Amino acid sequence: MLRELTSTTMILHWTKMLTVFILFENVKGWNSSSDTVTVPDIINLQALDMWRLEMEWMMNQNEEERNQTYEIQVGRTTNMDIVDSMNVSKRSLEAVHTLVWTSQLPLNCVDHSVRIRFISEASPPSSWSSWKTIYGEMNLAHNQIRLFPDEQVLREGSTVMFCCIFPTETHITSLFFGKTLYEVINISPRVKAIRVENINATNSFGVIFYHDRNSEAAHNFVTFPPEKPFDFRCETEDMRLVYCSWKIQRAPNLTGDRRRKYTLLISDSKAVGCDVENTDHPSCGFDVIQQQITYNTTLLVTNSLGQASETYIFNITDRVFPVPEHLEVTAGVFDSLVILQLDGCFKGLLLICQIELEPGGIKQDLDKNGSDSMQYYAFKLQHLKPSTQYSIRGRCAVQGNDWGRWTTQRLFITEPLVTIDLWRQIRDHPNRTVTLLWKTVSSDSELYIEAYNGCVSYRNTERNVCMTITQTQVELTRDLNMSDITVRAVIQSGLSEPAHITIPSAYIMPREKRIMGNEKGFQLTWTRDSTTTCDYIVEWCMLGVALPCNLQWRKVPANQSSLNLNAGYFKAGVLYEFEIYGCSADGHRRHEKQIGYFKEQKPTQRPTLYSSPNITWSSVNLKWSFNEKDPSHTGFITRYVIMVQDDSEAASNLSYFIQSVDDPCSKSWMVSGLEEDRSYTFQLAACTSAGCGPETTAVFRTRKNFYLLMVKVLVPLVVLVGCCVCLWSYRNLIRGFPEEAFGFLHVKALDLDEDLYEASEKIHTLMIEDCKWCDVEILDVRPITTEKPWLTGAEDQSCSFITPEVTPPSCHLTTDLTNFTYVSCVQQDLPSEELQTEATKQESEISGFSSDYVTSSHATMVQIHSPGQSQSRGALSSANQIAVSGRQQQQL
C-alpha cells in the first residue's frame, strides 16, 4: 500500500517538471521569434460611404505560409475605444490585402482608427501596426448641430446608430427616430447617439431623426435588397420589338433616384437599360435581331443594397402573339362591320384572328397568311338589335401558338331603326289624286328626322321623280302610269330603310257590309283572297265628321283573315268605315268594305213630315223625308215609329196607338181605322238599336163620310118611294079603311141593331133574366079615337119611347123573336118625381137616335105570365109597347 502511494507521488512530480520545461522552452522561442516576424503595413484607409471603411495593407513575403491570418482592431474616438476586433485570412500571394468594414455608427460622427498584426501558428503574433485614423466631422469648426445619417438608404431589419454632433455650449438631452424616443448614448463630449434595432421599411417619404429642440432633422429611407424576379419571359407582338415581362414578389417602396434599376442582358453581349414605371406589370423591350431565332436574356435588378438576376432562353417564333393595333366598327341597324388592323412582319406565318361581341358572347374567326405589310381582317356582325349598345374586342394568333391578348373593348351603338309605315288614299272625285300617308316608328325616342325623301316611278318608262317632303303626307296628281312610290327618312346618319308601295292601275268597289262593335272594340273578319300574296291592309276612318278623315291603317299577314281592334281607337255614336285591301304584285286592291258603329246611340235628327198628306174619312197617308244613310247618324236607322193620338173630347187620354215602319228606306205609311171628322196628332221618330230619337209632330183631321150619309138618306127615301109606288094602286081601298086599321104605323123601329142596343142600355129598361116558361098573349089594342096619331106624340104613356110625358111603367121588356130569348119584366119601384126625371132623360137620350123610317103602324101588346113572380113583382101593365127594328121585323 505504501509502495503504491510512493509511485503515484513520483509520477505527479515528474509530470510537473516536464510541464514547466515545455513552457519555458516555448517562452524562450517566442521571445526570440518576435524580433524576426514582420509587422503589417496599412497603406490606405478610406471611407467608401457613410458606413463602410476600406483598409489596404501589405506584408513582407518572408513567411512560407500560404494562408496568412491577421488580427484587425477598430478603435473609436481619441481614446481608441475598441469597437470591433476580427481575424482575417488572406492568401500570401497577394501583394496588397483589402478589407471592407461596416460600421453601425456613421463614420461622420467620430474618428475611426484601425490597427493590424500578423498571427502565425508557428511563431508568436507580430507587433501591432500603428493606428491609422479616418476623421469624422466632429473636429470641423462649425456652430451647427449635425445629424447623421442623413438622406441615406438603410437596410430593413438592420441595427443602425444615429448620432448628433453639437457645439460645446449646446446641451442635447433626447433624440427621436420617427415618433419614438430612444435612450441617448454618449459617444464623446460633443457626440451623442441612439441605437435603433430592426428598423422597418418606410414609404417613399422616409423617416426622420431629430433632437429635442426640433429645429433640425435628418431624413432617411429604409428599404430592402432586390429580390430575384420570377415568371420572367419574353414575347413579341409584331416581330419587330421583343417585350420581356416579369413579376415582383415584393413591390419596391422607394421611387425616384432611390428606386430599383433593371437591365436586360441579351445574348451575353447587348445590355439594355429598362425604365420601369409600373411595378405592377414591369416590362422591358429590345429590338429583334435580324436572322436570330434563339435568344438568351438575363434580367438584372439592382439598388443601393444589392442586386438579383434571372435568365430566360427562348425561340422567337414560338413567342409571337400578334395584337391588332386598331379596331374599327361601322354600325348599322341590324348589321355592323368590324375591321381589325394588324401591322407587323409576319411573312411566312399563318395568322388567325377572332372577335367577340357582347352581349351574346358571339365569336367569329378568320384565317389569313401573314405578310410584312399592313393587314386587315373584316368581320360582319348580323342579327343585331337597333339602338342597342354593344362592345367588341379582337385578338389574333399564329397558328399553333396561344392567342395574343385582347384589344381594348370598343363600345358602339347600332343605328336606330326608322320604320316607315306607308299607305295611300286614292280618290277619283273631284280630281284624280293619290294621297300618300305614313307613320314613322323609331327605336330611338330622341331621334330627329330632318325630312323625308319620296320618289315616284312610272310604268313602261325610266322616269323617276324625287322630292323632299317635310310632312308625313303629300298629295300627288294621279297618273295612270304611276307605279311604285318609295319614301325614306332623312336622319343624321343618312337615309333610313325605304318603304315601298305600288299604285294599281284600276280597282273595283266591293259591296258594303254592316258590322257592329262591342265593349272590346271591333272584331273584323273577311273572306280569304287567293290573289293576296304579301299582306292585307285594313284602313278605317270616321265618317260624318266635319274635320277631314283621320285615316288609320294596320297590316295583317296574308295567312290571317281577321283583326281585333282595341276599343280605345273608337268613339261611341260614330260611324266607321273599314276597307280591306289585298296585296299582290300589282299593288293593293280593295277586297271588302265594312261599316259599323263601336256603340250605337239614339238618333239626334228627326224626320220631316210633309204638311199635305193624303187624308180620307178613315185614314191618313203620312209622307216624310229623312236620309237614313247619312253617316253623321249615331247608329244604323232600322225603323220608324208613328204614334197616333185622338184629340177629340170623346177620346180618353189613353186613346192612342203606335205603328212601326220596319223598312228604313220607306218614307210613307197609311194610318187607317180612324174616325171620320176627327183631329189626330201624329208623332214620327227614327230609331236605331239603341232607341228612338226626337219626334216630329203634326196634327191632321179626317174628313166627313159623305157616302154613308147619302146611304142613310137615300135608303129610307127609296123604301118610301117603293112603298108609295106599291100602294099607289090601292090608294082608293086604303081611303075606306078606318083609322084603326093603320095603327101598326104607330110602331117605330130603330135603324140598326146597334141603335136598339144603345137605346136600351141608356134608358135601362131591359134587364135580362133567365125564364123557365112564359105565357105570351098578344092583344090588339086599338087607339082611342080621341087620341092624336103617333106622329103627333099620341101613344101609350106606359112604355112609350117618344112621348114627353112618361108614366111609371110596370116593366121594360125586350123580346128577340128571332132567337126566342125571353126577358122577364122587372118592376121598377121609383118615386114619381124620379120617374118623371127618368122619363125626361130617356126622352132626351132617345131623341138623339135617328130613325129613317117607320116599318110598323100597329102596336102589338105582349102580356107575359110567369109563375111565382106575378104576386111578388106586381101586376103587369095592361099593355106594353115594343119597338122592334126594321131588321128584326124582317127576321120575323
Secondary structure, DSSP 4 states (H G I P E B T S, - for coil): -HHHHHHHHHHHHHHHHHHHHHHHHHHHHHHHHTTTSPPPEEEEEEESSSSEEEEEEE--TT---SEEEEEEEEEETTTTEEEEEEEEEEETT-SEEEEEEE-SS-TTTS-EEEEEEEE-SSSPPPPPPPPEEE--GGGS---S-EEES-S-EEETT--EEEEEE--TT-----EEETTEEE--EEEETTEEEEEE-SPPP--TT-EEEEETT-S-EEEEEEE-PPPPPEEEEEEESSSSEEEEEEE-SS-----GGGS-EEEEEETTTEEEEE----SSS-EEEEEPPTT--EEEEEEEEEETTEEEEEEEEEEGGGGB----SEEEEEE-SS-EEEEEEE-S--TT-EEEEEEEEETTTEEEEEEEE--SS-EEEEEEE-SPPTT-EEEEEEEEEETTSPPPPPPPPEEEEPPP-EEEEEEEEEE-SSS-EEEEEEEEEES-TTPPP-EEEEEEEETTS--EEEEEESSSEEEEE--TTEEEEEEEEEETTEE---EEEE--S---PPPEEEEE-BTTEEEEE----TT--SEEEEEEEEES-SSPP--EEEEEETT--EEEEEGGG--TT-EEEEEEEEEETTEEEEEEEEEEESS--------EE-SS-EE-SSEEEEEEE--TT-TTSSS---EEEEEEEE-STTS-TT-EEEEEE--TT--EEEEESPPTT-EEEEEEEEEETTEE---EEEEEEPPP-HHHHHHHHHHHHHHHHHHHHHHHTTHHHHHHS-GGGGGGGG----SSHHHHHHHHHHHT-------S--EEEEEE-PPPTTSPPGGGT-S-TTT-SS-S--PPPS-----BTTTTB----------HHHHHHHHHHHHHHHHTS--------S-EEEEEE-TTTHHHH-PPPS--B----HHHHHH-
